[in-house]
Amino acid sequence: EIVMTQSPATLSVSPGERATLSCRASQSVSSDLAWYQQKPGQAPRLLIYRASTRATGIPARFTGTGSGTEFTLTISSLQSEDFAVYYCQQYNNWPRTFGQGTKVEIK
Amino acid sequence: EVQLVESGGDLVQPGGSLRLSCAASGLTFSTYSMNWVRQAPGKGLEWVAYMNSMSSIYYADSVKGRFTISRDNAKNSVYLQMTSLRGEDTAVYYCASSFGHLDNWGQGTLVTVSS
């Protein structure tokens, strides 16, 4: 099983600042990596797939980079609606696995 | 607009069974792979099961032998039959369509396993 490790667990950021979230895979997943956003009481929402492709309707302030084992999600200028939990997920191997999540909170 | 609507969640005793349903609309269901993903209270996401249009199936080790995924393309629906339920199966269960990544999600249905 591929273990996905996200860091940090919690990120405290002021509105308008940049947030950088990391995701590491225990073995290469090529570019088969997605990022999801989840707000309290809501289902997750797809943000990024194939490591760097924004899903439909996702603002350009969300950028995904990386390949192999190291991935990054950058939110260039945090808006109030961006405070949420973010998960990475690999879909290169079975079983599919998620990271434990990074909570982005208001500083 | 794609809509996935789960149903069937309930309170069930340990050792019991439950069948979840997910009704899809706004997509050509027969061509989509479908998944179940769960989230225990206050915890992260855990992928549970997958079934593609050719009936290839995969399960998480934690549910293998106890859960069965199936689909009915005529009804645009996917199902999760859960047996031998345990306390650690307590979670919100989401269905999600996928082309690798999970692109559309339902709102989830709550399964509580408790005596």
Chai-1 contact restraints between the chains, C-beta under 6 A:
chainA,res_idxA,chainB,res_idxB,connection_type,confidence,min_distance_angstrom,max_distance_angstrom,comment,restraint_id
A,A34,B,H101,contact,1.0,0.0,6.0,A-B,restraint_1
A,A43,B,Y94,contact,1.0,0.0,6.0,A-B,restraint_2
A,A43,B,W105,contact,1.0,0.0,6.0,A-B,restraint_3
A,A43,B,Q107,contact,1.0,0.0,6.0,A-B,restraint_4
A,A43,B,G108,contact,1.0,0.0,6.0,A-B,restraint_5
A,P44,B,W105,contact,1.0,0.0,6.0,A-B,restraint_6
A,L46,B,D103,contact,1.0,0.0,6.0,A-B,restraint_7
A,Y49,B,H101,contact,1.0,0.0,6.0,A-B,restraint_8
A,Y87,B,L45,contact,1.0,0.0,6.0,A-B,restraint_9
A,Y91,B,G100,contact,1.0,0.0,6.0,A-B,restraint_10
A,Y91,B,H101,contact,1.0,0.0,6.0,A-B,restraint_11
A,W94,B,Y58,contact,1.0,0.0,6.0,A-B,restraint_12
A,P95,B,A60,contact,1.0,0.0,6.0,A-B,restraint_13
A,R96,B,W47,contact,1.0,0.0,6.0,A-B,restraint_14
A,F98,B,L45,contact,1.0,0.0,6.0,A-B,restraint_15
A,Q100,B,G44,contact,1.0,0.0,6.0,A-B,restraint_16
A,G101,B,G44,contact,1.0,0.0,6.0,A-B,restraint_17
